[in-house]
Amino acid sequence: MKKIIYIGNNLAKKSKYHSAMETLSSLLLTEGFTVIKSSSKQNKIIRLAQMCLTLIKYRKSTDYVVIDTFSTLNFWYAFITSQLAKFLKLRYIPILHGGNLPIRLDKTPFFSTLIFDNAYLNVSPSKYLEFEFKKRNFKTSYIPNSINLKNYTFKLRENIQPKLLWVRAFDVIYNPLLAIKVLCKLKEKYPKATLCMVGPDKDGSLMEAKQLAKKLNIINSITFTGVLKKEDWQQLSKKYDIFINTTNVDNMPVSIIEAMALGFPVISTNVGGLPYLIEDNVDGILIEPKNEKYIVKAIEKLIKNPKIAIKLSMNARKKASTFDSENIKKEWLKILRNVL
């Protein structure tokens, strides 16, 4: 039996948010690996300390260290734990999550090189970051985030109504206010248009969204659910016809893959890794960021052309099937069983 230490924010039980860490850990456990996750502490300093202590405690029995790596504050968690792993002569794999990581690479090249050049392998869930990292000569493999496809009930969207679903954290980089503006513009022509926004508040953007909705007098047409368990928002999704993604920065969001699995026509901004995930007008629609008019135009296109919506819905499910956990598990096993 092989032992892996997984370094990341193990907060799924407290936040109800099913993370990529939870999904990958579960996959590895079913294959007989022992997985030690660190850390579940909410205080950032205590969390970092526990991560480091975990590496030290299990240094002699650990075969591999996997490190979730982001582009903002959590970048420094990855830096410190990766350098400690290197000092302890533990092989480590950063998993590249942050859509702004290419900017981080250019902004802090010295620290970035220490992390990614000394890694056994860098794993990218998106072809976007794989390209950006290989361009800078970091050894990188593409293994996307996974879903268990059989848990997602497909609904063919044949008769599109202006019922919008948005699933993401309320954070300025994901631009939730744009979704509010989209609904306001859409209601000029479709008074019964509605919007459901699912996700936790990260930086106060939830309050801003509610204030904007009140100012625009559309608060009664919006449902704010807060964070929901995966199965709960999937059940809720049956009431909606179009999935919108308004982000300014992104990599390979699992919420988009999930929406595709559920049969949603997805309308998304074309930033970061999204053009690598969505093929425009084939299994989704890509639009320029920060402009509600583009999204409204795409929504009207789906309402007026049911055949297009049906095509997108069917192709989206087909695309989502490529991310099924059984397929992705094989890619991880190729790495871990060859290495360990």
C-alpha positions in Angstrom: 0.0 0.0 0.0 1.4 3.4 -1.0 1.0 6.5 1.1 0.4 10.0 -0.3 0.2 13.3 1.5 -2.2 15.7 -0.1 -1.5 19.3 0.7 -4.4 21.7 0.2 -7.4 23.3 1.9 -9.3 20.3 3.3 -12.4 22.3 4.2 -15.1 20.4 2.4 -16.9 19.2 5.5 -17.0 22.7 7.0 -17.8 24.6 3.8 -20.1 21.9 2.2 -18.1 22.6 -1.0 -17.0 19.4 -2.7 -13.5 20.2 -3.9 -11.1 18.7 -6.4 -9.1 17.5 -3.4 -12.0 15.5 -2.2 -12.6 14.0 -5.6 -9.0 12.9 -6.3 -8.5 11.6 -2.7 -11.6 9.4 -3.1 -10.3 8.0 -6.4 -7.0 7.2 -4.9 -8.5 5.6 -1.8 -10.5 3.2 -4.0 -7.3 2.1 -5.6 -5.7 1.1 -2.4 -3.6 4.2 -1.7 -3.4 5.7 1.8 -4.1 9.4 1.6 -3.3 11.9 4.4 -5.0 15.3 3.7 -3.7 18.5 5.3 -5.0 20.8 6.4 -8.5 21.3 7.7 -7.6 24.3 9.9 -9.4 27.5 9.0 -6.7 29.8 10.4 -4.2 30.3 7.7 -1.1 30.3 9.9 -2.2 27.2 11.8 -3.2 25.5 8.5 0.3 26.1 7.1 1.9 24.9 10.3 -0.1 21.7 10.2 0.8 21.1 6.6 4.5 21.4 7.5 4.2 19.2 10.5 2.4 16.6 8.5 5.3 16.4 6.0 7.8 16.1 8.9 5.7 13.5 10.8 5.2 11.2 7.8 8.5 11.9 6.0 9.8 8.3 6.4 6.6 6.5 5.3 5.4 8.8 2.5 5.9 7.9 -1.1 4.6 11.0 -2.6 3.3 14.6 -1.9 0.6 16.2 -4.0 0.2 20.0 -3.6 -2.8 22.0 -4.7 -1.3 25.2 -6.2 -3.0 28.5 -6.8 -1.9 31.9 -7.9 -2.7 34.2 -5.0 -2.1 33.8 -1.3 -2.2 30.0 -1.5 0.8 30.1 -3.8 2.9 30.7 -0.8 1.5 27.5 0.9 2.7 25.6 -2.2 6.1 27.3 -2.1 6.8 26.6 1.6 5.5 23.0 1.6 7.3 22.2 -1.7 10.6 23.4 -0.4 10.1 21.5 2.8 9.3 18.4 0.8 12.5 18.9 -1.3 14.5 19.3 1.9 13.0 16.1 3.2 13.8 14.4 -0.1 10.1 13.7 -0.8 8.9 13.7 -4.4 6.1 16.2 -4.9 3.6 17.0 -7.6 2.0 20.5 -7.8 -1.6 20.4 -9.2 -2.1 23.7 -11.1 -5.4 25.3 -10.2 -5.1 29.1 -10.5 -6.2 30.7 -13.7 -3.7 33.5 -13.0 -0.7 31.2 -12.5 0.9 32.4 -15.8 1.0 35.9 -14.4 2.4 34.5 -11.1 5.2 32.8 -13.1 6.2 36.0 -14.7 5.7 38.1 -11.6 7.8 35.9 -9.2 10.1 33.8 -11.5 12.6 33.0 -8.8 10.1 31.5 -6.4 8.1 29.9 -9.2 11.2 28.1 -10.6 12.0 26.8 -7.1 8.6 25.2 -7.0 8.0 23.9 -10.5 11.5 23.1 -11.7 12.2 20.9 -8.7 8.8 19.1 -8.9 8.8 15.5 -10.1 6.0 16.5 -12.3 3.5 19.4 -12.6 0.0 18.3 -13.3 -2.4 20.7 -15.0 -6.2 20.1 -15.0 -6.4 22.3 -18.1 -4.7 22.4 -21.5 -4.4 26.1 -21.0 -2.0 25.8 -18.1 -0.2 22.8 -19.6 0.6 25.0 -22.6 1.7 28.0 -20.4 3.9 25.8 -18.2 5.5 23.9 -21.1 6.2 27.2 -22.8 8.3 28.1 -19.8 10.0 24.6 -19.9 8.4 23.2 -16.8 7.7 19.4 -17.0 3.9 19.3 -17.1 1.2 16.7 -17.8 -2.4 17.3 -18.5 -4.9 15.4 -16.3 -8.3 17.2 -16.0 -10.5 17.4 -13.0 -13.0 14.5 -13.0 -16.7 13.9 -12.3 -18.6 10.7 -11.7 -20.8 10.9 -14.8 -23.4 8.4 -13.6 -24.3 10.8 -10.8 -25.4 13.5 -13.3 -28.9 13.1 -14.7 -29.0 14.4 -18.3 -31.8 16.7 -19.3 -32.1 17.7 -22.9 -32.9 21.4 -23.1 -35.3 21.5 -26.0 -37.6 24.5 -25.1 -35.3 27.2 -23.7 -36.8 29.7 -21.4 -34.9 32.7 -19.9 -34.2 30.8 -16.6 -30.5 31.2 -15.8 -28.3 29.3 -13.4 -25.0 30.6 -12.0 -22.8 28.4 -9.8 -19.6 29.8 -8.4 -18.1 31.5 -5.3 -19.1 35.1 -4.9 -15.6 36.6 -5.6 -14.7 39.7 -7.6 -12.6 37.5 -10.0 -15.7 35.5 -11.0 -17.7 38.8 -11.6 -21.1 37.8 -10.1 -22.3 41.3 -10.6 -22.3 40.7 -14.3 -24.9 38.0 -13.9 -27.2 40.6 -12.2 -26.7 43.0 -15.0 -27.4 40.3 -17.6 -30.8 39.5 -15.9 -31.7 43.2 -15.8 -31.0 43.6 -19.5 -32.8 40.4 -20.3 -35.9 41.4 -18.4 -36.4 44.4 -20.8 -37.6 41.9 -23.4 -38.4 38.9 -21.1 -40.2 40.2 -18.0 -40.5 36.7 -16.5 -36.7 36.0 -16.7 -35.2 34.6 -13.5 -31.7 33.9 -12.1 -30.5 31.5 -9.5 -27.0 32.1 -8.0 -25.4 29.2 -6.1 -22.2 29.6 -4.1 -20.5 30.8 -1.0 -19.4 34.4 -0.3 -15.6 34.8 -0.5 -15.0 38.6 -0.4 -18.2 40.4 0.3 -19.4 40.1 -3.4 -22.6 38.5 -2.3 -23.7 41.6 -0.4 -22.8 43.7 -3.4 -24.8 41.5 -5.7 -27.9 41.8 -3.5 -27.5 45.5 -3.2 -27.2 45.8 -7.0 -30.3 43.6 -7.5 -32.3 45.9 -5.2 -31.0 49.0 -6.9 -32.1 47.6 -10.3 -35.4 46.5 -8.8 -35.0 42.8 -9.8 -34.2 41.3 -6.4 -37.5 39.3 -6.5 -36.4 37.6 -9.7 -33.2 36.3 -8.2 -32.7 33.3 -5.9 -29.5 33.4 -3.7 -29.0 29.9 -2.2 -25.6 30.2 -0.6 -23.4 27.1 -0.8 -25.3 23.9 -1.6 -24.2 20.3 -1.5 -23.5 19.0 -5.0 -26.6 16.8 -5.1 -28.8 19.7 -3.9 -27.8 22.1 -6.6 -28.0 19.4 -9.2 -31.6 18.8 -8.2 -32.3 22.5 -8.3 -30.8 22.8 -11.7 -33.7 20.9 -13.3 -35.7 24.2 -13.0 -33.3 26.2 -15.2 -32.4 26.1 -18.9 -29.2 28.1 -19.4 -25.9 28.0 -17.4 -24.0 31.3 -17.4 -20.3 31.7 -16.3 -19.3 35.4 -15.9 -15.7 35.0 -14.7 -12.8 37.4 -15.4 -10.2 34.8 -14.5 -10.5 31.0 -14.8 -8.7 27.8 -15.4 -10.8 24.6 -15.7 -13.9 25.0 -13.5 -15.6 21.8 -12.5 -18.9 23.6 -12.3 -18.8 24.0 -16.1 -18.1 20.3 -16.6 -20.9 19.5 -14.3 -23.3 21.8 -16.1 -22.4 20.2 -19.4 -23.0 16.7 -17.9 -26.5 17.9 -16.8 -27.3 19.0 -20.4 -27.1 22.8 -20.0 -26.3 25.0 -22.9 -23.4 26.9 -21.3 -22.6 30.5 -22.0 -19.2 31.5 -20.7 -16.6 34.2 -20.9 -13.6 33.2 -23.0 -10.9 33.9 -20.5 -8.1 31.7 -19.3 -8.6 28.0 -19.8 -12.2 28.2 -20.9 -11.6 28.2 -24.7 -9.6 24.9 -24.1 -12.7 23.4 -22.4 -15.6 24.8 -24.5 -15.7 24.6 -28.3 -17.6 27.7 -29.3 -21.0 27.0 -30.9 -20.4 23.3 -30.7 -20.8 22.4 -27.0 -21.2 25.9 -25.5 -21.0 29.6 -26.4 -18.0 31.7 -25.6 -18.3 35.5 -25.3 -16.0 38.4 -24.4 -15.8 39.2 -20.7 -17.3 42.1 -18.8 -20.2 42.9 -21.2 -23.7 41.9 -20.4 -24.9 42.7 -23.9 -22.9 39.7 -25.3 -24.4 37.3 -22.9 -27.9 38.6 -23.4 -27.4 38.2 -27.2 -26.3 34.6 -26.8 -29.3 33.9 -24.5 -31.7 35.3 -27.1 -30.0 33.1 -29.7 -30.9 30.0 -27.7 -34.4 31.1 -27.0 -35.1 31.8 -30.6 -33.3 28.7 -32.1 -34.3 25.5 -30.2 -32.2 23.4 -32.6 -29.1 25.2 -31.6 -29.9 24.7 -27.9 -30.5 21.0 -28.5 -27.2 20.6 -30.3 -25.3 22.3 -27.6 -27.1 20.3 -24.9 -26.3 16.9 -26.5 -22.7 17.9 -27.3 -22.1 19.2 -23.8 -23.0 15.8 -22.3 -20.7 14.1 -24.8 -17.9 16.5 -23.8 -18.6 15.9 -20.1 -18.3 12.1 -20.6 -14.6 12.6 -21.4 -14.1 13.8 -17.8 -15.6 10.7 -16.2 -13.6 9.6 -13.1 -12.9 6.2 -14.5 -11.0 7.7 -17.4 -9.2 10.3 -15.3 -8.2 7.7 -12.6 -6.2 5.8 -15.2 -4.1 8.8 -16.0 -3.2 9.3 -12.3 -2.4 5.7 -11.8 0.0 5.8 -14.8 2.0 8.4 -12.9 1.7 7.2 -9.3 2.2 3.5 -9.9 5.1 4.1 -12.2 6.8 6.5 -9.8 6.1 4.9 -6.4 
